[in-house]
Amino acid sequence: MPAIKPPTVSKEVSDEITRAEGMHNFILANMPDGFVSDTDVKIIVAALFSLTLEHHGAILHLLKAGQFDGSAFALVRPLIEAAYRAHWVYACAKPDIVTRLKNGEKVEPGLINMATEVEKKNDAGGIFASIAPHIKVLHGYTHGGLQQMARRFGATGDVQPNYSDGAKIEAINATTAHVVMLAIAWCQIVSTDAPDKEPRSKAITEHYMKIYPVPAVSETTAP
């Protein structure tokens, strides 16, 4: 297969990456310095939050490179799933389930069911439940399905990544929103303040609303 020059990252995508990196770095700067690991819930959520942040940074890094778009899209579902699992563990899982999960058992009810339970528990206005129509698309991106195969050819038939700017921007904004939601929850989980009084989560919320003045996501990447 001949070597093909990677496509140039457009200004629109580059600007969105820069904006998302700014939000990512703001979250890192506003995280609590430490936390008391006195419950299994905190330990599990801490690990999942760390993983979610890492996936987000990797997605932005891969898209910025201009030649690893497929790999970036493959990480969207793992990021969302890790975030949802964290919300579910904190808000919905019973103590015995948390213990079994920490011991390595597969006890989660699946992504859709976790989303439904978290949505109901938090009365989140449809934010979590809205992922349902997009599961197959996310699955295809992660596991080399049609969504990936169809985007391996250029306009002239050359074998190379061919992902639209719109899809890239959607992926950036969707994953950033999930990181923000989990960061807010994490600050509240480890704080002794009431959720509506917790200063770090408030700062993250305000900063997000400042740089994303209009809701930036429809929940996940386009097909």
Backbone bond lengths (Angstrom), bond angles and torsions (degrees), N, CA, C in turn:
res aa  C-N    CA-C-N  psi(-1)  N-CA   C-N-CA  omega(-1)  CA-C   N-CA-C  phi
1 M - - - 1.461 - - 1.532 108.75 -
2 P 1.329 119.03 125.14 1.461 120.69 -177.61 1.521 112.14 -66.45
3 A 1.330 114.64 148.59 1.464 119.43 176.08 1.516 108.90 -71.28
4 I 1.306 116.29 131.96 1.462 122.02 -177.86 1.511 108.89 -120.39
5 K 1.294 116.23 132.52 1.451 121.23 -179.81 1.527 110.07 -62.14
6 P 1.329 118.09 129.68 1.460 119.86 -179.78 1.520 111.23 -63.84
7 P 1.331 116.88 147.28 1.463 119.59 -179.59 1.523 111.41 -66.04
8 T 1.318 115.28 153.05 1.452 120.78 177.01 1.521 109.90 -75.54
9 V 1.320 116.90 137.07 1.461 120.73 176.83 1.523 107.93 -74.31
10 S 1.323 116.71 125.63 1.464 120.38 -177.25 1.522 111.13 -69.00
11 K 1.308 115.57 160.64 1.466 120.28 177.92 1.523 110.49 -62.05
12 E 1.329 116.95 -39.26 1.468 120.13 -178.92 1.524 111.27 -60.83
13 V 1.336 116.08 -45.41 1.463 119.81 179.12 1.526 110.27 -69.32
14 S 1.320 116.79 -41.64 1.462 120.43 179.29 1.523 111.25 -60.01
15 D 1.330 116.49 -41.17 1.470 120.39 178.71 1.525 111.38 -63.94
16 E 1.337 116.71 -39.41 1.463 119.79 179.48 1.522 111.26 -68.86
17 I 1.328 116.17 -36.90 1.468 119.62 176.22 1.525 109.91 -62.54
18 T 1.320 116.56 -44.92 1.467 120.62 179.63 1.522 110.95 -61.11
19 R 1.324 116.80 -41.89 1.462 120.48 179.67 1.533 110.68 -65.17
20 A 1.321 116.32 -42.67 1.461 120.09 179.38 1.524 111.37 -67.37
21 E 1.327 117.07 -38.06 1.466 119.82 176.87 1.524 110.72 -63.29
22 G 1.325 116.71 -37.80 1.456 119.62 176.95 1.517 111.63 -62.21
23 M 1.351 116.69 -40.93 1.458 120.27 178.20 1.522 110.49 -67.54
24 H 1.321 116.14 -42.00 1.464 121.57 178.55 1.530 110.69 -58.31
25 N 1.317 115.94 -47.73 1.465 120.33 -178.31 1.529 111.56 -68.14
26 F 1.329 116.88 -33.78 1.461 120.10 177.30 1.532 110.25 -64.25
27 I 1.322 116.25 -41.37 1.461 120.47 177.34 1.527 110.38 -61.00
28 L 1.329 116.29 -47.97 1.465 119.57 179.96 1.526 111.42 -58.88
29 A 1.331 116.50 -38.36 1.465 120.77 -177.72 1.523 112.22 -72.61
30 N 1.323 116.90 -19.45 1.463 120.60 -175.68 1.522 113.81 -110.76
31 M 1.322 116.71 11.86 1.448 119.48 176.41 1.525 110.70 -76.48
32 P 1.328 117.74 146.41 1.469 119.43 173.60 1.523 110.61 -56.35
33 D 1.321 116.44 144.70 1.464 121.12 -177.96 1.526 111.81 -63.80
34 G 1.298 116.58 -27.85 1.454 120.76 179.80 1.513 109.46 -165.09
35 F 1.315 115.97 178.05 1.458 119.51 177.34 1.519 108.84 -151.09
36 V 1.309 115.32 156.44 1.454 121.13 178.42 1.525 108.42 -85.79
37 S 1.321 116.53 113.46 1.472 120.92 -177.34 1.523 109.83 -84.59
38 D 1.327 114.77 63.04 1.461 120.03 -174.22 1.525 113.11 -95.60
39 T 1.322 117.89 -0.94 1.468 120.40 177.13 1.524 109.32 -138.49
40 D 1.325 114.94 153.46 1.465 119.55 175.82 1.522 110.84 -63.11
41 V 1.322 117.28 -34.07 1.463 121.06 179.98 1.523 110.17 -59.49
42 K 1.314 117.33 -48.25 1.457 120.66 -179.39 1.531 111.13 -61.73
43 I 1.314 116.53 -41.38 1.467 120.44 -178.31 1.526 110.40 -63.62
44 I 1.332 116.14 -45.40 1.465 120.11 -178.03 1.528 110.79 -67.68
45 V 1.324 116.34 -45.86 1.466 119.52 -178.97 1.526 110.77 -64.52
46 A 1.323 117.46 -38.51 1.470 120.56 177.44 1.525 110.81 -58.80
47 A 1.331 116.48 -44.63 1.463 120.50 -179.90 1.522 111.09 -64.66
48 L 1.328 116.82 -43.09 1.466 120.55 -178.47 1.526 111.42 -69.58
49 F 1.314 116.86 -36.03 1.466 120.28 177.28 1.529 109.83 -65.72
50 S 1.318 117.13 -42.59 1.454 121.29 177.82 1.529 110.82 -60.12
51 L 1.328 116.07 -43.12 1.466 120.77 179.37 1.521 110.77 -64.79
52 T 1.327 116.68 -42.00 1.463 121.17 179.64 1.519 111.20 -61.31
53 L 1.321 116.91 -44.15 1.459 120.80 177.02 1.526 111.29 -61.51
54 E 1.326 116.63 -41.41 1.467 120.09 -179.82 1.528 111.26 -64.23
55 H 1.332 116.73 -44.84 1.463 120.27 177.39 1.527 110.98 -59.35
56 H 1.329 116.38 -41.19 1.458 120.10 -178.71 1.529 110.32 -63.39
57 G 1.307 116.57 -47.21 1.456 119.70 177.95 1.520 111.91 -60.61
58 A 1.332 116.57 -38.72 1.464 120.44 -179.85 1.523 111.52 -67.40
59 I 1.318 117.21 -41.54 1.470 120.90 178.22 1.523 110.36 -58.86
60 L 1.320 116.42 -47.30 1.466 120.25 -179.78 1.529 110.40 -63.57
61 H 1.327 117.33 -41.86 1.464 121.70 -179.95 1.530 110.76 -63.18
62 L 1.317 116.98 -43.98 1.458 121.03 -178.19 1.527 111.70 -67.31
63 L 1.320 117.08 -41.12 1.466 120.10 178.30 1.524 111.05 -67.93
64 K 1.303 117.27 -36.86 1.468 120.98 179.09 1.525 110.57 -63.61
65 A 1.334 117.16 -33.60 1.463 120.82 -179.08 1.522 112.11 -65.30
66 G 1.330 117.88 -27.81 1.454 121.37 176.89 1.509 115.91 82.68
67 Q 1.326 118.18 -0.72 1.470 119.36 -178.22 1.524 113.61 -136.06
68 F 1.327 116.82 10.52 1.462 120.57 179.50 1.532 111.11 -128.01
69 D 1.328 116.44 36.61 1.461 120.33 -174.92 1.527 112.37 -61.30
70 G 1.338 116.78 -41.80 1.459 119.42 -179.21 1.518 112.12 -60.91
71 S 1.321 115.96 -39.70 1.462 120.03 178.08 1.522 110.96 -66.69
72 A 1.335 116.69 -36.97 1.464 120.25 176.46 1.519 110.62 -61.87
73 F 1.327 116.91 -45.76 1.462 120.45 -179.90 1.523 111.57 -66.33
74 A 1.325 116.92 -30.75 1.466 119.75 179.13 1.517 112.06 -65.06
75 L 1.332 117.67 -22.78 1.461 121.36 -178.18 1.527 113.48 -88.94
76 V 1.327 117.60 -7.38 1.465 119.21 -176.18 1.522 111.24 -64.55
77 R 1.324 116.83 -48.65 1.465 118.13 179.78 1.527 112.25 -64.30
78 P 1.342 121.00 -46.23 1.462 119.15 177.02 1.517 113.25 -56.13
79 L 1.327 117.25 -37.40 1.464 119.59 177.33 1.525 110.92 -64.02
80 I 1.326 116.48 -49.78 1.460 120.19 -178.19 1.523 110.68 -63.78
81 E 1.323 116.52 -40.71 1.464 119.54 -178.86 1.525 111.45 -65.86
82 A 1.325 117.06 -40.83 1.470 119.95 177.64 1.525 110.49 -63.58
83 A 1.323 116.53 -40.81 1.464 120.07 179.09 1.522 111.14 -64.67
84 Y 1.322 116.87 -45.08 1.463 119.83 -179.84 1.516 111.42 -65.60
85 R 1.339 116.12 -38.46 1.461 119.05 178.70 1.530 110.28 -62.23
86 A 1.325 117.09 -39.11 1.458 120.55 178.46 1.520 111.24 -63.70
87 H 1.343 116.69 -46.34 1.465 119.95 178.14 1.528 110.70 -61.08
88 W 1.325 116.62 -40.26 1.463 120.89 -177.74 1.522 110.93 -67.27
89 V 1.329 116.89 -43.74 1.467 120.57 179.33 1.521 109.87 -59.56
90 Y 1.313 116.38 -43.77 1.461 120.04 -176.52 1.527 112.35 -73.02
91 A 1.331 116.91 -42.76 1.464 119.92 -170.01 1.526 114.45 -95.92
92 C 1.337 117.37 -24.54 1.467 118.43 -167.72 1.531 115.36 -126.74
93 A 1.296 118.72 -32.00 1.459 120.49 -171.51 1.529 111.49 -70.40
94 K 1.316 116.76 133.80 1.455 121.56 176.83 1.527 109.95 -74.64
95 P 1.336 117.15 156.95 1.476 120.11 -175.36 1.517 114.25 -53.53
96 D 1.332 117.79 -40.76 1.462 118.79 -178.62 1.523 111.22 -67.77
97 I 1.325 117.13 -32.43 1.456 121.42 177.19 1.524 110.10 -68.83
98 V 1.319 116.70 -40.72 1.461 120.83 178.63 1.529 110.03 -61.51
99 T 1.324 116.29 -42.81 1.457 120.53 179.04 1.521 111.10 -62.13
100 R 1.307 116.71 -44.58 1.471 120.71 179.75 1.527 110.63 -65.42
101 L 1.318 116.61 -37.74 1.459 120.98 178.50 1.524 110.16 -63.75
102 K 1.324 116.70 -44.31 1.465 120.39 179.08 1.521 111.04 -62.87
103 N 1.329 116.81 -30.33 1.455 121.36 -179.91 1.529 112.92 -82.37
104 G 1.335 116.21 2.98 1.458 120.00 174.13 1.506 115.68 96.18
105 E 1.322 118.28 6.83 1.459 120.32 178.77 1.527 110.34 -79.52
106 K 1.319 115.78 149.19 1.460 121.70 177.27 1.526 107.62 -90.25
107 V 1.322 116.37 94.75 1.458 120.57 -173.87 1.532 112.54 -119.79
108 E 1.336 117.83 -3.75 1.455 118.77 178.19 1.529 110.19 -65.96
109 P 1.320 118.04 147.63 1.465 120.88 -176.86 1.518 114.27 -83.01
110 G 1.322 119.04 7.00 1.457 121.18 -176.76 1.522 110.50 100.32
111 L 1.320 116.07 155.32 1.454 120.54 -171.99 1.522 112.62 -60.80
112 I 1.322 117.36 -45.91 1.468 120.05 -178.09 1.519 110.60 -63.29
113 N 1.322 116.95 -45.14 1.464 119.80 -179.48 1.529 111.30 -66.70
114 M 1.340 116.80 -37.48 1.462 118.58 176.05 1.525 110.01 -62.55
115 A 1.326 116.41 -43.51 1.462 120.45 179.56 1.525 110.94 -60.57
116 T 1.329 116.39 -42.64 1.462 120.63 -179.21 1.521 111.09 -65.00
117 E 1.334 116.45 -43.42 1.460 120.06 -179.12 1.526 111.98 -66.79
118 V 1.326 116.63 -42.29 1.463 120.13 178.63 1.519 110.53 -65.54
119 E 1.320 115.98 -41.01 1.468 120.54 178.21 1.519 110.89 -58.26
120 K 1.329 115.80 -46.70 1.461 120.66 -178.34 1.520 111.17 -66.59
121 K 1.328 116.41 -41.03 1.462 120.79 -177.73 1.521 111.59 -66.69
122 N 1.337 116.90 -39.40 1.461 121.40 -174.60 1.515 113.72 -96.47
123 D 1.337 116.63 -8.10 1.471 119.93 -175.93 1.530 109.15 48.84
124 A 1.340 115.04 57.41 1.460 122.17 -166.92 1.524 114.71 -88.29
125 G 1.317 117.68 10.98 1.456 119.48 175.98 1.515 114.55 70.17
126 G 1.327 117.27 23.19 1.458 120.77 176.02 1.510 115.21 92.42
127 I 1.329 117.96 -0.69 1.465 120.61 -175.82 1.528 111.43 -60.81
128 F 1.323 116.78 -46.92 1.458 119.65 -177.23 1.530 111.79 -78.12
129 A 1.312 116.93 -42.43 1.459 120.51 -176.42 1.518 112.82 -66.50
130 S 1.326 117.72 -22.22 1.461 120.51 -175.12 1.521 113.59 -70.51
131 I 1.333 117.04 -4.92 1.460 119.05 178.49 1.523 112.09 -73.04
132 A 1.326 118.00 -21.36 1.459 122.26 -170.97 1.528 114.45 -50.40
133 P 1.344 119.92 -47.60 1.474 118.96 -177.68 1.523 114.23 -67.02
134 H 1.315 117.50 -12.75 1.462 120.72 -172.56 1.529 113.88 -105.22
135 I 1.321 117.29 1.09 1.458 120.41 -174.21 1.529 112.01 -60.37
136 K 1.330 117.61 -45.16 1.461 120.03 -177.83 1.523 111.37 -63.89
137 V 1.323 116.37 -37.61 1.462 120.30 177.97 1.525 110.13 -63.86
138 L 1.333 116.11 -48.17 1.460 120.49 179.38 1.529 110.83 -60.58
139 H 1.320 115.89 -41.79 1.456 121.18 179.86 1.532 110.16 -61.24
140 G 1.331 115.97 -42.47 1.455 120.50 179.96 1.513 112.68 -63.43
141 Y 1.325 116.53 -40.63 1.462 119.88 177.45 1.528 111.68 -63.85
142 T 1.325 115.88 -40.77 1.465 119.55 -175.99 1.522 112.31 -74.06
143 H 1.327 116.94 -34.82 1.458 120.32 -171.72 1.528 113.74 -110.72
144 G 1.333 116.75 24.24 1.460 119.29 173.97 1.508 114.21 68.20
145 G 1.326 116.72 35.86 1.450 121.16 179.71 1.528 112.32 -81.89
146 L 1.316 114.97 -164.30 1.463 120.83 -177.40 1.521 111.84 -57.67
147 Q 1.332 117.28 -35.14 1.463 120.90 -179.42 1.533 111.30 -58.25
148 Q 1.313 116.84 -34.14 1.460 120.78 177.78 1.533 111.36 -83.85
149 M 1.319 116.73 -46.40 1.463 119.93 -175.71 1.525 112.06 -61.35
150 A 1.328 116.19 -38.20 1.460 120.04 -178.03 1.517 112.78 -69.44
151 R 1.323 116.83 -14.58 1.460 121.04 -177.68 1.527 112.30 -109.67
152 R 1.335 116.06 27.74 1.463 121.12 178.47 1.519 112.21 -106.28
153 F 1.334 117.40 12.77 1.450 120.44 -177.09 1.521 110.60 -131.31
154 G 1.344 115.91 134.37 1.451 121.47 176.99 1.510 111.80 -80.38
155 A 1.320 115.74 -179.76 1.466 121.22 -176.80 1.525 112.26 -63.15
156 T 1.322 117.37 -28.55 1.466 120.79 -179.04 1.520 112.31 -96.86
157 G 1.326 117.37 8.12 1.455 120.89 179.39 1.509 114.75 92.72
158 D 1.334 117.08 -3.07 1.459 119.98 176.97 1.523 110.34 -64.04
159 V 1.328 115.77 144.74 1.463 120.05 178.49 1.518 108.43 -82.67
160 Q 1.319 116.22 104.47 1.460 122.14 -179.87 1.523 108.37 -162.47
161 P 1.324 117.36 158.20 1.474 119.48 178.75 1.524 111.35 -58.67
162 N 1.323 116.12 140.33 1.460 120.65 -178.42 1.529 109.05 -144.79
163 Y 1.328 114.86 74.37 1.467 121.65 -177.63 1.531 108.70 -107.91
164 S 1.315 116.33 135.60 1.454 119.95 -176.91 1.523 111.57 -71.95
165 D 1.317 115.46 152.47 1.466 119.68 176.06 1.521 110.63 -60.54
166 G 1.321 116.95 -37.59 1.458 119.95 179.81 1.512 112.44 -60.39
167 A 1.329 116.52 -43.03 1.469 120.29 179.08 1.520 111.25 -66.86
168 K 1.333 116.62 -39.05 1.467 119.81 178.37 1.530 110.79 -63.46
169 I 1.317 115.96 -45.48 1.466 119.95 -179.41 1.519 110.57 -63.87
170 E 1.325 116.56 -39.35 1.463 120.14 177.18 1.524 110.94 -61.87
171 A 1.329 116.48 -42.23 1.464 120.19 179.16 1.525 111.13 -64.07
172 I 1.317 116.43 -42.74 1.466 120.87 179.12 1.520 110.56 -61.27
173 N 1.320 116.16 -49.50 1.461 120.02 -175.79 1.522 112.52 -68.95
174 A 1.323 116.33 -38.90 1.463 119.61 -179.69 1.519 111.42 -65.14
175 T 1.341 116.19 -47.42 1.460 118.91 -177.96 1.531 110.89 -68.31
176 T 1.316 117.27 -35.63 1.468 120.05 176.84 1.520 110.53 -62.41
177 A 1.314 117.37 -42.89 1.461 120.95 179.60 1.524 111.53 -61.48
178 H 1.328 117.17 -39.87 1.465 120.32 179.35 1.523 111.51 -68.09
179 V 1.312 116.59 -37.99 1.461 119.82 176.46 1.527 110.27 -63.31
180 V 1.326 116.07 -42.57 1.467 120.30 179.62 1.526 110.66 -61.90
181 M 1.320 117.10 -47.33 1.468 119.93 -179.28 1.520 112.16 -59.43
182 L 1.333 116.20 -41.54 1.460 118.70 -179.32 1.524 111.04 -73.11
183 A 1.325 117.62 -34.95 1.465 120.42 176.96 1.520 111.06 -61.74
184 I 1.330 116.17 -42.39 1.464 120.68 177.87 1.528 109.84 -61.29
185 A 1.335 115.98 -46.46 1.462 119.92 -179.76 1.530 111.08 -62.72
186 W 1.338 117.00 -41.56 1.460 120.47 -178.04 1.527 111.23 -62.63
187 C 1.315 116.19 -43.61 1.467 119.17 178.62 1.523 111.10 -58.84
188 Q 1.311 116.10 -38.27 1.463 120.54 -179.26 1.524 111.66 -74.92
189 I 1.326 116.90 -32.95 1.457 120.82 179.53 1.526 111.01 -64.09
190 V 1.320 117.25 -42.82 1.461 120.35 -173.70 1.523 113.25 -91.28
191 S 1.329 117.29 -3.89 1.460 120.64 -177.63 1.525 110.87 -91.48
192 T 1.319 114.74 153.32 1.463 120.06 173.32 1.525 111.55 -92.05
193 D 1.326 116.98 -5.48 1.460 121.30 177.42 1.521 110.54 -78.43
194 A 1.317 116.23 157.70 1.453 120.74 171.58 1.524 108.38 -63.72
195 P 1.349 118.11 146.96 1.461 120.22 -176.25 1.523 114.39 -50.80
196 D 1.331 117.27 -41.29 1.464 119.39 -177.12 1.529 112.40 -77.89
197 K 1.339 117.37 -5.17 1.463 121.54 179.19 1.533 112.34 -109.79
198 E 1.311 117.21 -4.06 1.458 121.45 -174.19 1.534 109.10 -71.01
199 P 1.342 118.71 119.14 1.465 120.83 -170.47 1.522 115.15 -72.26
200 R 1.334 117.68 -35.73 1.460 119.56 -176.44 1.528 111.49 -69.64
201 S 1.314 116.51 -43.41 1.464 119.14 178.07 1.523 110.83 -65.27
202 K 1.317 116.55 -34.76 1.461 120.12 177.00 1.523 110.42 -65.17
203 A 1.331 116.83 -42.08 1.465 120.67 179.48 1.523 111.12 -63.74
204 I 1.329 116.97 -41.48 1.460 120.91 178.99 1.518 110.43 -64.48
205 T 1.328 116.78 -43.81 1.460 120.74 178.53 1.519 111.10 -59.96
206 E 1.309 116.47 -47.04 1.465 120.66 -177.79 1.520 111.37 -65.17
207 H 1.319 116.75 -39.59 1.466 119.60 179.91 1.532 110.20 -67.19
208 Y 1.325 116.28 -41.05 1.470 119.94 178.51 1.526 110.70 -61.58
209 M 1.316 116.93 -45.28 1.456 120.56 179.94 1.526 111.50 -65.73
210 K 1.311 116.23 -27.37 1.462 120.23 179.07 1.524 111.75 -72.61
211 I 1.328 116.79 -45.13 1.459 118.34 -177.17 1.526 112.88 -90.46
212 Y 1.337 117.29 -15.04 1.455 122.18 172.85 1.528 107.80 -123.57
213 P 1.334 118.20 70.24 1.466 120.44 -173.94 1.522 114.19 -64.36
214 V 1.328 116.91 -22.66 1.462 121.60 175.32 1.514 106.68 -113.12
215 P 1.352 119.72 136.74 1.457 120.84 179.22 1.519 110.22 -47.75
216 A 1.336 115.74 126.83 1.456 120.50 -166.97 1.515 114.53 -96.28
217 V 1.332 118.49 -6.70 1.460 118.17 -172.18 1.518 111.44 -132.48
218 S 1.311 114.26 153.69 1.456 120.86 168.35 1.509 109.28 -108.33
219 E 1.295 116.38 14.70 1.471 128.33 171.58 1.515 113.89 107.26
220 T 1.310 119.53 -31.82 1.457 117.65 -178.41 1.505 110.55 -162.72
221 T 1.305 116.67 -177.47 1.443 120.56 -175.09 1.522 112.07 -74.92
222 A 1.320 114.87 151.71 1.463 120.27 178.71 1.512 109.93 -71.58
223 P 1.336 117.54 155.00 1.471 119.89 177.90 1.515 110.89 -60.14
